[in-house]
Amino acid sequence: MKRFLAIALVLALAPATLVRADEEASSGQPSLDQRVNALEGKLAALSPVTGTALTLKADISPYSGIGIYNSDGSYGIQFSGLIQEDSRNYLYKGLNTKTGLTAQPVNEFVLARARLQVDGYLGPRVHLRYQEDFSNNGGNSGVTGATGAAGGDGALLLDAYGELKLAPWTLLRVGQFKEPVDLERQRPTAALDFVQYSYTANLVVDRSQGALLEISDPKQVYYLAGGAFDGAADAGSTPVVQAYNGNKDAVAKAFIQPFNGIAGNGLGDLGLGIAGTAGNHSGDPISTYKSLGQLTIVTPLTGNAWTTAYLQGAAYRYVPQAYWFWRNLSLLGEFAHEDESYRVPSQVNDYVSASKAWQAQLGWVVTGEHTAYNGWRLDKGSYPWGGLQLVARVQGAAYDEDAITQYAANNSTTVKGLGLIDPRASVTGLTSWSLGLNYIPVNDVEFQVDWDQTNFQNGGVNNLIGANKAIVGTVLADRPAEQALQVRGQFAF
């Protein structure tokens, strides 16, 4: 009775209502459709409050926010936020200058993300979103490629777009937002199972400016999308490349969830899809890549003779992908392949670099809560102390396979062929495995602990074995394995 009176008092005094919504749109499914359908269903099930035009609406999504809406929920504004503080700790068994590790990485606390998101709803057909990151640390802002010159030393614009529902199954989105290519980057940021994105994220674009048309049936059995975006380099975002590139990338994705249309489906949420990009790049800077510990492992323009190379010409990516969520179990995997053309001013011909990466991750919510693509939360059956999830991931990558400088095996100073990547200064491949524990004490608060180990191929600085000596076999050593323990505290509303 006391609770009922308290709710009634709030409704009598407040000018509008509270509602909760996703922190980010899910992978491919139109968020506007989902919100409108959910709100209509909630409103139909509730009786009007006597003496006021307001209605109290329950949770409609896994991640929350605070909103002010009109009586039927069609017009309103929604506020949500995300704070992620990380602790990065590197575990090595000593330094070895012959294998490229000349200084111990610094253990540190990092404000990885500090985001504010505002959503506006202008009737049942229009949705606006604005999101900025205030972490004041471009290298850790969650937008790979952000630098001081691109706004990383201050607030960084992430999302600024509008959505128009053209037809019941069709949505048009225009502005700056995530390209719908891979699965992991498309998940709500607060729903990620690991502290860091996988190595496949190095080969796709994060956010870019453009226009996208999405078609999806009401039961989300299929999803089709196509659009045009500013052509972006690997792991880049629009702030990094828009000053360089006047060309556009075509982006397309097809995704199916075949069991969604089956009544009483007990097979879980199975999704299969493929996405890709294609376009011409003109003068884009060549990307660098980071490890799971956020240390630079590939710097194409270091150590080789082509220090003025830049991306020029055709480029394409393709990313087959799949996931399966069933009760408290989850599986997610994807493969990314990319070809990029680059130009060296002193050379007659342009060249092509090829890179690929793959990952597979497994999750098990030990305490039994159901999990989904947009995350998991405590429910009325949860333990008073919260919920636990165990996660594991394996992955690998090979960078610029067709653009690696080749050295003669019997003489470390003899170059057999120039390439974009010098294996003395950058790794050319890797394999990695991770184990993690995620703990939710109360909804909207999560703690994550990850152990990551990555073994590299090549990449030692000044590590030519037997320099100036006639030797047989490989003349390059590998960068030492990276062992990182990362802990995250996350607060989302």
Secondary structure in CASP SS format (residue, H / E / C, confidence):
PFRMAT SS
TARGET T0000
AUTHOR 0000-0000-0000
METHOD secondary structure of the structure
MODEL  1
M C 1.00
K H 1.00
R H 1.00
F H 1.00
L H 1.00
A H 1.00
I H 1.00
A H 1.00
L H 1.00
V H 1.00
L H 1.00
A H 1.00
L H 1.00
A C 1.00
P C 1.00
A C 1.00
T C 1.00
L C 1.00
V C 1.00
R C 1.00
A C 1.00
D C 1.00
E C 1.00
E C 1.00
A C 1.00
S C 1.00
S C 1.00
G C 1.00
Q C 1.00
P C 1.00
S H 1.00
L H 1.00
D H 1.00
Q H 1.00
R H 1.00
V H 1.00
N H 1.00
A H 1.00
L H 1.00
E H 1.00
G H 1.00
K H 1.00
L H 1.00
A H 1.00
A H 1.00
L C 1.00
S C 1.00
P C 1.00
V C 1.00
T C 1.00
G C 1.00
T C 1.00
A C 1.00
L C 1.00
T C 1.00
L C 1.00
K C 1.00
A C 1.00
D C 1.00
I C 1.00
S C 1.00
P C 1.00
Y C 1.00
S C 1.00
G C 1.00
I E 1.00
G E 1.00
I E 1.00
Y E 1.00
N C 1.00
S C 1.00
D C 1.00
G C 1.00
S C 1.00
Y E 1.00
G E 1.00
I E 1.00
Q E 1.00
F E 1.00
S E 1.00
G E 1.00
L E 1.00
I E 1.00
Q E 1.00
E E 1.00
D E 1.00
S E 1.00
R E 1.00
N E 1.00
Y E 1.00
L C 1.00
Y C 1.00
K C 1.00
G C 1.00
L C 1.00
N E 1.00
T H 1.00
K H 1.00
T H 1.00
G C 1.00
L E 1.00
T C 1.00
A C 1.00
Q C 1.00
P C 1.00
V C 1.00
N C 1.00
E E 1.00
F E 1.00
V E 1.00
L E 1.00
A E 1.00
R E 1.00
A E 1.00
R E 1.00
L E 1.00
Q E 1.00
V E 1.00
D E 1.00
G E 1.00
Y E 1.00
L E 1.00
G C 1.00
P C 1.00
R C 1.00
V E 1.00
H E 1.00
L E 1.00
R E 1.00
Y E 1.00
Q E 1.00
E E 1.00
D E 1.00
F C 1.00
S C 1.00
N C 1.00
N C 1.00
G H 1.00
G H 1.00
N H 1.00
S C 1.00
G C 1.00
V C 1.00
T C 1.00
G C 1.00
A C 1.00
T C 1.00
G H 1.00
A H 1.00
A H 1.00
G C 1.00
G C 1.00
D C 1.00
G C 1.00
A C 1.00
L E 1.00
L E 1.00
L E 1.00
D E 1.00
A E 1.00
Y E 1.00
G E 1.00
E E 1.00
L E 1.00
K E 1.00
L E 1.00
A E 1.00
P C 1.00
W C 1.00
T E 1.00
L E 1.00
L E 1.00
R E 1.00
V E 1.00
G E 1.00
Q E 1.00
F E 1.00
K E 1.00
E C 1.00
P C 1.00
V C 1.00
D C 1.00
L C 1.00
E C 1.00
R C 1.00
Q C 1.00
R C 1.00
P C 1.00
T H 1.00
A H 1.00
A H 1.00
L C 1.00
D C 1.00
F C 1.00
V C 1.00
Q C 1.00
Y C 1.00
S C 1.00
Y H 1.00
T H 1.00
A H 1.00
N H 1.00
L H 1.00
V C 1.00
V C 1.00
D C 1.00
R E 1.00
S E 1.00
Q E 1.00
G E 1.00
A E 1.00
L E 1.00
L E 1.00
E E 1.00
I E 1.00
S E 1.00
D C 1.00
P C 1.00
K C 1.00
Q C 1.00
V C 1.00
Y E 1.00
Y E 1.00
L E 1.00
A E 1.00
G E 1.00
G E 1.00
A E 1.00
F E 1.00
D E 1.00
G C 1.00
A C 1.00
A C 1.00
D C 1.00
A C 1.00
G C 1.00
S C 1.00
T H 1.00
P H 1.00
V H 1.00
V H 1.00
Q C 1.00
A C 1.00
Y C 1.00
N C 1.00
G C 1.00
N C 1.00
K E 1.00
D E 1.00
A E 1.00
V E 1.00
A E 1.00
K E 1.00
A E 1.00
F E 1.00
I E 1.00
Q C 1.00
P C 1.00
F C 1.00
N C 1.00
G C 1.00
I C 1.00
A C 1.00
G C 1.00
N C 1.00
G C 1.00
L C 1.00
G C 1.00
D E 1.00
L E 1.00
G E 1.00
L E 1.00
G E 1.00
I E 1.00
A E 1.00
G E 1.00
T E 1.00
A E 1.00
G E 1.00
N E 1.00
H E 1.00
S E 1.00
G E 1.00
D E 1.00
P C 1.00
I C 1.00
S C 1.00
T C 1.00
Y E 1.00
K E 1.00
S C 1.00
L C 1.00
G C 1.00
Q C 1.00
L C 1.00
T E 1.00
I E 1.00
V E 1.00
T C 1.00
P C 1.00
L C 1.00
T C 1.00
G C 1.00
N C 1.00
A C 1.00
W C 1.00
T C 1.00
T C 1.00
A C 1.00
Y E 1.00
L E 1.00
Q E 1.00
G E 1.00
A E 1.00
A E 1.00
Y E 1.00
R E 1.00
Y E 1.00
V E 1.00
P E 1.00
Q E 1.00
A E 1.00
Y E 1.00
W E 1.00
F E 1.00
W E 1.00
R C 1.00
N C 1.00
L E 1.00
S E 1.00
L E 1.00
L E 1.00
G E 1.00
E E 1.00
F E 1.00
A E 1.00
H E 1.00
E E 1.00
D E 1.00
E E 1.00
S E 1.00
Y E 1.00
R E 1.00
V C 1.00
P C 1.00
S C 1.00
Q C 1.00
V C 1.00
N C 1.00
D C 1.00
Y E 1.00
V E 1.00
S E 1.00
A E 1.00
S E 1.00
K E 1.00
A E 1.00
W E 1.00
Q E 1.00
A E 1.00
Q E 1.00
L E 1.00
G E 1.00
W E 1.00
V E 1.00
V C 1.00
T C 1.00
G C 1.00
E C 1.00
H C 1.00
T E 1.00
A E 1.00
Y C 1.00
N C 1.00
G E 1.00
W E 1.00
R C 1.00
L C 1.00
D C 1.00
K C 1.00
G C 1.00
S C 1.00
Y E 1.00
P C 1.00
W C 1.00
G E 1.00
G E 1.00
L E 1.00
Q E 1.00
L E 1.00
V E 1.00
A E 1.00
R E 1.00
V E 1.00
Q E 1.00
G E 1.00
A E 1.00
A E 1.00
Y C 1.00
D C 1.00
E C 1.00
D C 1.00
A C 1.00
I E 1.00
T C 1.00
Q E 1.00
Y E 1.00
A C 1.00
A C 1.00
N C 1.00
N C 1.00
S C 1.00
T C 1.00
T C 1.00
V E 1.00
K E 1.00
G E 1.00
L C 1.00
G C 1.00
L C 1.00
I E 1.00
D C 1.00
P C 1.00
R C 1.00
A C 1.00
S C 1.00
V E 1.00
T E 1.00
G E 1.00
L E 1.00
T E 1.00
S E 1.00
W E 1.00
S E 1.00
L E 1.00
G E 1.00
L E 1.00
N E 1.00
Y E 1.00
I E 1.00
P C 1.00
V C 1.00
N C 1.00
D C 1.00
V E 1.00
E E 1.00
F E 1.00
Q E 1.00
V E 1.00
D E 1.00
W E 1.00
D E 1.00
Q E 1.00
T E 1.00
N E 1.00
F E 1.00
Q E 1.00
N E 1.00
G E 1.00
G C 1.00
V C 1.00
N C 1.00
N C 1.00
L C 1.00
I C 1.00
G C 1.00
A C 1.00
N C 1.00
K C 1.00
A C 1.00
I C 1.00
V C 1.00
G C 1.00
T C 1.00
V C 1.00
L C 1.00
A C 1.00
D E 1.00
R C 1.00
P C 1.00
A C 1.00
E E 1.00
Q E 1.00
A E 1.00
L E 1.00
Q E 1.00
V E 1.00
R E 1.00
G E 1.00
Q E 1.00
F E 1.00
A E 1.00
F C 1.00
END
